[in-house]
Structure formats: structure tokens, C-alpha cells
Amino acid sequence: MKGRIFIDTKGLGNEFFLTGVRPWYAYSDGIKGDQCGYSYDVCVPAQSLERMTVKIPGEQKIEAPESGFIRVMFENLLVIPYVTSEGRIGLSATADSISVVVDKAAR
């Protein structure tokens, strides 16, 4: 991955609030292709609840919450900045997996 800048994800914290899940499709020349995996929409508590979408290839790992949010964490979260067509900085985030954060008091 020569020539890419990566974001240090430590500043994002270890826990995120999952708010939605949707299919993720490949695009080629603006044409929608095959489904690659799922996009997980999260809020980032460590960053004043900023929103971020994390793409994970393969089968759906977690169901979307019916309302509110679910506390989750990602395995091998990778965030890469890019410039949008409007000239703004965007973030592309991927991970290997997602899991629900189990509250230690609930055990």
C-alpha cells in the first residue's frame, strides 16, 4: 500500500455505537456490481459522536439495532483519508470483523 496515508485509530477509541447496517456493493465506472460485504454505520464517542461507516467484506456479522444503538468494537480497523469530488477530506474505513461489546456488569 505504498503512497497511502493511514489514520492512527487510537484517537477513535475502542468502542463505537452501531446505528445501522446495509449491503456494500462494488462499483466500476459508476455501474453497481456485485455485493462485497456490509457497511456498518457507527457514531464515535471519542470524537463527539461523529459518524463513520466501516466496510467489512463477506457475510453480515451483526444485525442492525431496531432503535437506538448497540455498542461494538472492530478488529483491525483501517482508516484512510481521501479527497471527495467537492474537494473535502473524507475517510474510508474498513475492518476484518465487528463484535458486540459485552457489558462486564451484565455478566
N, C-alpha and C positions, 0 to 999 in steps of 0.2 A: 504494500500500500504506500509506495513511495510518493512523496509530494502531497500528502494529505495532512491536515491539522486535526488532532483529536482533542476533545474537551476532557479535562480531568473530572470524572464523575463524582469525586469525593464531595464536591460542593453541592451536589444534588441530594445528598443524604442516602440512607439505606432503605427508607420506606416511601411508598407512593400511594396515592388514593386512586384506585381504579374506578372510572366512571362510565366506561363504555368499551365495547369490543365490536369490531367489524372486519369483514374479509379484506384482504390486501391482494391486489392484482398487479401483474407485470404490465407495463405499457411499452410499446415500441412504435416510434414515430406518431405518438398521440393516439394509438389504437389500443384499446383494452385487450389484454391477453389472458392467459391462464391465472388462476388463483395461486399465489405463492405461500400464503400463510394468513396471519391475522394481525390487525393493528389494535393496540391496546391504548386507549385514551386515559391519561392519568393527570392528576394535579400533583405538584411537587411542593410538599410542606416546607422544605428547607429553602425554597425560593418564593415565598409569599404566595403559594398556591398557583404559580404559573402553570399553564397547561403544556403538555408534551404528548406526542404519540410515539409509541415504541412498536416497531415491527418485529414479529417473531415468525420465522418460516415454519411450515408444517401445519399440523392439526391444531385446533383451538385448545388452549391449555386451561382456561378459566372462563366460566360463564359471566356475562355482564350482570352487574347488580340490577335488581328490579327498580330500585330507587336508592338515592344516596350514593355511597361508595363502599369499596372493600379495600382494606389495607393490604398492599402487595409489595414484593421485592423482586428484582430482576437478577438473573445470573448472566455475568459477562456483558453488562450494559456498555454499549459503544455509542458515543455521540460525536458526530462530525458536522461542523458548520459548513454552510454553503450560501451563495448569493442568489436571492429569488429574482424572478423576471422584473420585479419592481425595484430592484437594487437594495433590498433589505437583507439582513442576515437571517437565515433560517437554520434550523437544526434537524439533522437526520439521525434518528435513534433506532438502534437495533439491539436485540439481546438473544441469548440462546434459549432462555426459559423464563417463566414467571411463576411465582408461587404466592399463596395467601400467607400473610403474617399471622401467626398464631399468638394470641394474647396469653402471656405466661400466667396471668391471674385467672384465666378461664380454664386452665388445666385441672 
